[in-house]
Amino acid sequence: MSGLIFRKDGTAQGVAKQRLIETIAKPDERIIDDPYADRFVLGASVIKLMGHKLNVWLARKLVPGFHEHLISRTRFIDDLIKRSAASEFEQYVILGAGYDCRAHRLELPSSLRIFEVDQSEVQARKRSKLPEEPPNSENIIYVAVDFTDQSLSEQLLDAGFDQSKPTVFTLEGVSQYITKEAFSSTVKELATLTQKSDSIVFVSYASELLNKNPEACFGTGYPNAEKRARLIMYGSEKVGEPWISFYSAGEIEGVLSQSGYSIIENVTLNDLNSRYFTPVGRTISENQLFQLEHFVIAKSKK
């Protein structure tokens, strides 16, 4: 698997900022709550002073729907993990964990073992910013991987990963930053690790329409769709994490199917609008729907 997967943290900081903005919303209006996000955001005190509504208004001026897109992705995975942990799944592996604090902020059973996989320097930075003993600390195992000379499978197994236990894997905001070969080999490796048990994989992917027909990635009437799409990709490139891989739904299905996974859900912000935002009075209008990225849940065929 490519060593480029966990190389940077620029976008991780950006996502943490959006989690912070959502967290400072009124409790009955917010979609997620991340009390640790401010520890990873430069200028967190200013963001808090500005408040949720002003921050979201500014985000919409720059790229309408971008904040809601990232928050819906976070919530979608939160729901998956809570649902899986409440059933038979006993292990959770976060690939490219970055500044994700799901293991601490969700109420998860003590029986769920959580493996956070990333570069050692990113993990050290993250742990230095967390409180001394955040919730669920005893359930988390940090797995540092240097892909120049280490294997993901070997490092996980050395850390105590149990191949007989049902496992959930998440690759959040990863596939667009790595080659298609690296993504495919990663999925195969996960399937091999869990060939003796059930497994679920979450992946997000950037639509190939972003290059072919950008307007198709946004809601009707979305302003300057192509310009906004280019702005997002330019921003990632500027922090050293360019988008290099784009997929069709059929292509993603093929990669997962070849490794023994079948897709049970493939959604975008359009699908999650009524699920998350409407119930709290924040329904997103058609001309603000941002759908460059798809969220997929796939289950092993056993």
The 8 nearest C-alpha neighbors of each residue, nearest first, counted from 0:
[[1, 181, 185, 184, 2, 146, 182, 150],
 [0, 2, 3, 181, 4, 146, 177, 178],
 [1, 3, 146, 4, 147, 0, 5, 6],
 [4, 2, 6, 1, 5, 177, 176, 7],
 [5, 3, 2, 6, 1, 177, 173, 95],
 [4, 6, 95, 3, 117, 7, 118, 2],
 [5, 7, 3, 4, 2, 8, 118, 117],
 [8, 6, 9, 5, 240, 239, 10, 11],
 [7, 9, 11, 10, 12, 97, 6, 121],
 [10, 8, 12, 11, 238, 7, 13, 239],
 [9, 11, 13, 12, 8, 14, 235, 238],
 [12, 10, 8, 14, 13, 9, 97, 98],
 [11, 13, 15, 10, 9, 14, 40, 39],
 [14, 12, 10, 16, 11, 15, 9, 17],
 [13, 15, 17, 11, 16, 12, 10, 18],
 [14, 16, 18, 12, 36, 13, 17, 11],
 [17, 15, 19, 13, 14, 18, 40, 20],
 [16, 18, 20, 14, 19, 15, 66, 21],
 [19, 17, 15, 21, 16, 20, 22, 36],
 [18, 20, 22, 16, 36, 17, 21, 37],
 [21, 19, 17, 18, 22, 51, 23, 16],
 [22, 20, 18, 19, 24, 23, 29, 17],
 [21, 23, 32, 19, 24, 20, 33, 18],
 [22, 24, 21, 20, 51, 19, 25, 50],
 [25, 23, 51, 29, 22, 21, 26, 28],
 [24, 26, 28, 27, 29, 23, 22, 51],
 [27, 25, 28, 29, 24, 22, 23, 32],
 [26, 28, 25, 29, 279, 24, 30, 280],
 [29, 27, 279, 25, 26, 24, 30, 280],
 [28, 30, 24, 26, 31, 21, 27, 25],
 [29, 31, 275, 28, 74, 21, 70, 32],
 [32, 30, 29, 74, 22, 33, 21, 70],
 [31, 33, 22, 34, 30, 21, 29, 18],
 [34, 32, 35, 36, 22, 18, 104, 31],
 [33, 35, 36, 32, 22, 37, 104, 19],
 [36, 34, 33, 37, 38, 100, 129, 39],
 [37, 35, 19, 15, 38, 33, 39, 34],
 [36, 38, 40, 39, 43, 35, 19, 34],
 [39, 37, 36, 35, 40, 128, 129, 43],
 [40, 38, 37, 36, 12, 15, 41, 98],
 [41, 39, 37, 43, 16, 38, 42, 12],
 [42, 40, 43, 39, 37, 38, 16, 44],
 [41, 43, 45, 44, 40, 46, 37, 47],
 [42, 44, 46, 40, 37, 45, 41, 47],
 [43, 45, 47, 46, 42, 48, 37, 41],
 [46, 44, 48, 42, 47, 43, 49, 50],
 [47, 45, 43, 49, 48, 44, 50, 42],
 [48, 46, 44, 50, 45, 49, 43, 23],
 [47, 49, 45, 46, 50, 44, 43, 51],
 [50, 48, 46, 47, 53, 45, 54, 51],
 [51, 49, 47, 48, 52, 53, 54, 46],
 [50, 52, 24, 54, 20, 23, 53, 55],
 [51, 53, 55, 54, 50, 56, 24, 49],
 [52, 54, 56, 55, 51, 50, 49, 57],
 [55, 53, 57, 51, 56, 52, 58, 50],
 [54, 56, 58, 52, 57, 53, 51, 59],
 [57, 55, 53, 59, 54, 58, 52, 60],
 [56, 58, 60, 54, 59, 55, 53, 61],
 [59, 57, 55, 61, 60, 56, 62, 54],
 [60, 58, 63, 62, 56, 61, 57, 55],
 [59, 61, 57, 58, 62, 63, 56, 55],
 [60, 62, 58, 59, 63, 57, 227, 65],
 [63, 61, 59, 65, 60, 58, 227, 64],
 [64, 62, 59, 287, 65, 60, 61, 58],
 [65, 63, 289, 67, 287, 288, 66, 68],
 [64, 66, 68, 67, 63, 62, 289, 69],
 [67, 65, 68, 69, 64, 17, 70, 58],
 [68, 66, 70, 64, 65, 69, 71, 268],
 [67, 69, 65, 71, 66, 70, 268, 64],
 [70, 68, 72, 66, 71, 67, 73, 65],
 [69, 71, 73, 67, 72, 68, 74, 66],
 [70, 72, 74, 68, 73, 69, 75, 67],
 [73, 71, 75, 69, 70, 74, 68, 76],
 [72, 74, 70, 71, 76, 75, 77, 69],
 [75, 73, 77, 71, 76, 72, 78, 31],
 [74, 76, 72, 78, 77, 73, 71, 79],
 [75, 77, 79, 78, 73, 74, 80, 72],
 [78, 76, 74, 80, 79, 75, 73, 81],
 [77, 79, 81, 75, 76, 80, 82, 74],
 [78, 80, 76, 82, 77, 81, 83, 75],
 [79, 81, 83, 77, 82, 78, 84, 76],
 [82, 80, 84, 78, 83, 79, 85, 77],
 [81, 83, 79, 85, 80, 84, 78, 86],
 [84, 82, 80, 86, 85, 81, 88, 79],
 [85, 83, 81, 88, 86, 82, 80, 89],
 [86, 84, 82, 83, 81, 87, 88, 108],
 [85, 87, 83, 84, 88, 82, 89, 81],
 [86, 88, 89, 84, 83, 165, 85, 164],
 [89, 87, 165, 84, 83, 166, 86, 90],
 [88, 90, 111, 165, 166, 164, 112, 87],
 [91, 89, 166, 112, 111, 113, 88, 167],
 [90, 92, 113, 167, 166, 168, 114, 112],
 [91, 93, 114, 168, 113, 115, 94, 167],
 [94, 92, 115, 96, 169, 116, 168, 114],
 [93, 95, 116, 96, 170, 169, 92, 115],
 [94, 96, 117, 5, 97, 116, 93, 4],
 [97, 95, 93, 94, 99, 115, 116, 117],
 [98, 96, 95, 99, 11, 121, 8, 117],
 [99, 97, 11, 125, 100, 96, 15, 39],
 [98, 100, 96, 97, 101, 15, 102, 11],
 [101, 99, 102, 103, 104, 98, 35, 33],
 [100, 102, 104, 103, 99, 105, 77, 33],
 [101, 103, 100, 104, 105, 135, 113, 139],
 [104, 102, 134, 101, 100, 135, 105, 133],
 [103, 105, 101, 102, 100, 33, 106, 34],
 [106, 104, 101, 107, 103, 102, 77, 81],
 [107, 105, 104, 108, 103, 81, 102, 135],
 [106, 108, 105, 109, 81, 84, 111, 102],
 [109, 107, 110, 111, 106, 84, 85, 135],
 [108, 110, 111, 107, 138, 135, 112, 137],
 [109, 111, 108, 112, 89, 138, 107, 90],
 [112, 110, 89, 90, 109, 108, 113, 84],
 [113, 111, 90, 138, 91, 139, 89, 110],
 [112, 114, 91, 139, 90, 92, 138, 140],
 [115, 113, 92, 140, 141, 139, 91, 93],
 [116, 114, 141, 93, 96, 142, 92, 140],
 [115, 117, 142, 94, 95, 96, 143, 93],
 [118, 116, 95, 143, 5, 96, 144, 119],
 [117, 119, 143, 121, 144, 120, 5, 122],
 [118, 120, 143, 122, 121, 123, 117, 144],
 [121, 119, 123, 122, 118, 124, 117, 125],
 [122, 120, 124, 118, 123, 119, 125, 97],
 [121, 123, 125, 119, 124, 120, 126, 118],
 [122, 124, 120, 126, 121, 125, 119, 127],
 [125, 123, 121, 127, 122, 126, 120, 128],
 [124, 126, 122, 128, 127, 123, 98, 121],
 [125, 127, 129, 123, 128, 124, 122, 130],
 [126, 128, 124, 125, 129, 123, 130, 122],
 [129, 127, 126, 125, 38, 124, 130, 39],
 [128, 130, 126, 127, 131, 125, 133, 38],
 [131, 129, 132, 133, 128, 127, 126, 35],
 [130, 132, 133, 129, 126, 127, 128, 136],
 [131, 133, 130, 136, 134, 129, 135, 137],
 [132, 134, 130, 136, 103, 131, 135, 129],
 [135, 133, 103, 136, 132, 104, 102, 137],
 [136, 134, 138, 137, 103, 133, 102, 139],
 [137, 135, 138, 139, 134, 133, 132, 103],
 [136, 138, 135, 139, 140, 134, 109, 132],
 [139, 137, 112, 135, 136, 113, 109, 140],
 [140, 138, 113, 136, 137, 114, 112, 141],
 [139, 141, 114, 113, 115, 142, 138, 158],
 [142, 140, 115, 114, 116, 143, 139, 122],
 [141, 143, 116, 115, 140, 144, 114, 117],
 [144, 142, 119, 118, 117, 116, 141, 145],
 [143, 145, 118, 146, 117, 149, 142, 151],
 [146, 144, 149, 147, 148, 118, 143, 2],
 [147, 145, 2, 149, 148, 144, 150, 1],
 [146, 148, 145, 149, 2, 1, 150, 144],
 [147, 149, 146, 145, 150, 144, 2, 151],
 [150, 148, 146, 145, 147, 144, 151, 154],
 [149, 151, 153, 152, 154, 146, 148, 144],
 [152, 150, 154, 153, 155, 144, 149, 146],
 [153, 151, 155, 150, 154, 156, 192, 188],
 [154, 152, 156, 150, 155, 151, 157, 149],
 [153, 155, 157, 151, 156, 152, 150, 158],
 [156, 154, 158, 152, 160, 157, 153, 151],
 [157, 155, 160, 153, 159, 158, 154, 152],
 [156, 158, 154, 155, 159, 153, 160, 152],
 [159, 157, 155, 156, 160, 154, 142, 140],
 [158, 160, 156, 157, 161, 155, 140, 154],
 [159, 161, 156, 155, 158, 162, 157, 90],
 [162, 160, 163, 164, 159, 156, 90, 193],
 [163, 161, 193, 164, 192, 160, 195, 196],
 [162, 164, 196, 161, 195, 165, 193, 194],
 [163, 165, 162, 161, 196, 89, 166, 90],
 [166, 164, 197, 88, 196, 198, 89, 90],
 [165, 167, 90, 198, 88, 91, 89, 164],
 [166, 168, 199, 91, 198, 200, 92, 90],
 [169, 167, 200, 92, 91, 93, 199, 201],
 [170, 168, 201, 93, 200, 171, 94, 202],
 [171, 169, 202, 94, 173, 201, 172, 168],
 [170, 172, 173, 203, 169, 202, 201, 94],
 [171, 173, 203, 174, 170, 175, 204, 202],
 [172, 174, 171, 176, 175, 170, 4, 177],
 [173, 175, 176, 177, 204, 182, 172, 203],
 [176, 174, 244, 242, 243, 173, 177, 205],
 [177, 175, 242, 174, 243, 173, 241, 240],
 [178, 176, 174, 175, 4, 181, 243, 179],
 [179, 177, 181, 180, 244, 182, 243, 176],
 [178, 180, 182, 181, 183, 244, 177, 174],
 [179, 181, 183, 178, 182, 184, 177, 0],
 [182, 180, 178, 184, 0, 179, 1, 183],
 [181, 183, 179, 185, 180, 184, 174, 178],
 [182, 184, 180, 186, 185, 181, 179, 254],
 [183, 185, 187, 181, 186, 182, 180, 188],
 [186, 184, 188, 182, 183, 187, 0, 181],
 [185, 187, 189, 183, 188, 184, 190, 182],
 [188, 186, 184, 190, 258, 185, 189, 191],
 [189, 187, 185, 191, 186, 190, 184, 192],
 [190, 188, 192, 186, 191, 187, 185, 193],
 [189, 191, 187, 193, 188, 192, 194, 258],
 [192, 190, 188, 194, 189, 193, 187, 258],
 [191, 193, 189, 190, 194, 162, 188, 152],
 [194, 192, 196, 190, 195, 191, 162, 189],
 [193, 195, 191, 196, 190, 192, 197, 162],
 [196, 194, 193, 163, 162, 197, 192, 164],
 [197, 195, 193, 163, 165, 194, 164, 198],
 [198, 196, 165, 299, 166, 193, 301, 199],
 [197, 199, 166, 165, 299, 167, 298, 193],
 [198, 200, 298, 167, 297, 168, 299, 166],
 [201, 199, 168, 297, 169, 296, 167, 298],
 [200, 202, 296, 169, 295, 170, 168, 297],
 [203, 201, 170, 295, 171, 294, 169, 200],
 [202, 204, 294, 293, 171, 172, 295, 292],
 [205, 203, 293, 292, 174, 175, 206, 202],
 [204, 206, 292, 245, 291, 175, 246, 293],
 [205, 207, 246, 208, 245, 209, 291, 247],
 [206, 208, 245, 246, 209, 247, 210, 205],
 [209, 207, 211, 212, 206, 210, 213, 216],
 [208, 210, 213, 207, 206, 211, 212, 216],
 [209, 211, 208, 212, 207, 213, 245, 206],
 [210, 212, 208, 209, 213, 207, 215, 214],
 [211, 213, 208, 214, 215, 209, 210, 216],
 [214, 212, 209, 225, 215, 216, 208, 210],
 [213, 215, 216, 224, 217, 212, 225, 218],
 [214, 216, 213, 217, 212, 208, 218, 209],
 [217, 215, 290, 291, 214, 213, 209, 208],
 [218, 216, 289, 290, 288, 215, 214, 221],
 [217, 219, 288, 285, 286, 221, 220, 287],
 [220, 218, 286, 221, 285, 217, 288, 214],
 [219, 221, 286, 222, 218, 285, 287, 217],
 [220, 222, 286, 219, 218, 287, 224, 217],
 [223, 221, 224, 220, 286, 227, 287, 63],
 [224, 222, 226, 225, 227, 221, 214, 228],
 [225, 223, 227, 214, 226, 222, 221, 228],
 [224, 226, 228, 213, 227, 223, 229, 214],
 [225, 227, 229, 223, 228, 224, 230, 222],
 [228, 226, 230, 224, 229, 225, 223, 62],
 [229, 227, 225, 231, 230, 226, 224, 232],
 [230, 228, 232, 226, 227, 231, 233, 225],
 [229, 231, 227, 233, 228, 232, 234, 226],
 [232, 230, 234, 228, 229, 233, 227, 235],
 [231, 233, 229, 235, 234, 230, 236, 242],
 [234, 232, 230, 236, 231, 235, 229, 237],
 [233, 235, 237, 231, 232, 236, 230, 238],
 [236, 234, 240, 232, 241, 237, 238, 233],
 [235, 237, 241, 240, 239, 233, 234, 238],
 [236, 238, 234, 239, 235, 233, 240, 241],
 [239, 237, 236, 235, 9, 240, 234, 10],
 [240, 238, 236, 237, 241, 235, 7, 9],
 [239, 241, 236, 235, 238, 176, 242, 7],
 [242, 240, 236, 235, 243, 176, 239, 232],
 [243, 241, 176, 175, 244, 232, 240, 235],
 [242, 244, 176, 175, 241, 177, 178, 245],
 [245, 243, 175, 178, 242, 179, 176, 177],
 [246, 244, 207, 205, 206, 175, 243, 204],
 [247, 245, 207, 206, 250, 205, 251, 248],
 [246, 248, 250, 249, 207, 206, 251, 245],
 [247, 249, 251, 250, 252, 246, 206, 265],
 [250, 248, 252, 247, 251, 253, 246, 254],
 [249, 251, 253, 247, 252, 248, 246, 254],
 [252, 250, 254, 248, 253, 249, 255, 246],
 [251, 253, 249, 255, 250, 254, 256, 248],
 [252, 254, 250, 256, 251, 255, 257, 249],
 [255, 253, 251, 257, 252, 256, 183, 250],
 [254, 256, 260, 252, 258, 253, 257, 251],
 [255, 257, 260, 259, 253, 258, 254, 261],
 [258, 256, 254, 255, 259, 253, 260, 187],
 [259, 257, 256, 187, 255, 260, 190, 186],
 [258, 260, 256, 257, 300, 299, 255, 261],
 [261, 259, 299, 256, 255, 298, 300, 297],
 [260, 262, 297, 298, 256, 299, 263, 300],
 [263, 261, 297, 264, 296, 298, 260, 252],
 [262, 264, 297, 296, 261, 298, 265, 295],
 [263, 265, 296, 295, 262, 266, 297, 294],
 [266, 264, 295, 294, 293, 296, 263, 262],
 [267, 265, 294, 293, 270, 264, 295, 268],
 [268, 266, 293, 269, 270, 290, 294, 271],
 [267, 269, 271, 270, 68, 272, 290, 289],
 [268, 270, 267, 272, 271, 288, 290, 266],
 [271, 269, 268, 267, 272, 266, 273, 274],
 [272, 270, 274, 268, 273, 269, 275, 267],
 [271, 273, 276, 269, 274, 270, 275, 268],
 [274, 272, 277, 271, 275, 276, 282, 270],
 [273, 275, 271, 272, 276, 277, 278, 270],
 [276, 274, 272, 273, 271, 277, 278, 30],
 [275, 277, 281, 282, 272, 279, 278, 273],
 [276, 278, 282, 273, 280, 281, 279, 275],
 [277, 279, 276, 280, 275, 274, 273, 281],
 [280, 278, 28, 277, 276, 281, 27, 275],
 [281, 279, 277, 278, 282, 276, 28, 283],
 [280, 282, 276, 277, 279, 283, 278, 28],
 [283, 281, 277, 276, 280, 272, 284, 273],
 [284, 282, 281, 287, 272, 285, 288, 276],
 [283, 285, 287, 286, 282, 288, 218, 272],
 [284, 286, 218, 287, 288, 219, 283, 220],
 [285, 287, 221, 220, 218, 219, 284, 288],
 [288, 286, 63, 64, 285, 284, 221, 289],
 [287, 289, 218, 217, 285, 64, 286, 290],
 [288, 290, 64, 217, 291, 65, 287, 68],
 [291, 289, 216, 292, 217, 267, 268, 288],
 [292, 290, 216, 205, 206, 289, 209, 293],
 [291, 293, 205, 204, 290, 206, 203, 267],
 [294, 292, 267, 204, 203, 266, 295, 205],
 [295, 293, 203, 266, 265, 267, 202, 292],
 [294, 296, 265, 202, 264, 201, 203, 293],
 [295, 297, 201, 264, 263, 200, 262, 265],
 [296, 298, 262, 261, 200, 263, 199, 260],
 [299, 297, 199, 260, 261, 198, 300, 200],
 [298, 300, 260, 198, 259, 301, 197, 199],
 [301, 299, 260, 259, 298, 261, 197, 256],
 [300, 299, 197, 196, 259, 298, 194, 260]]
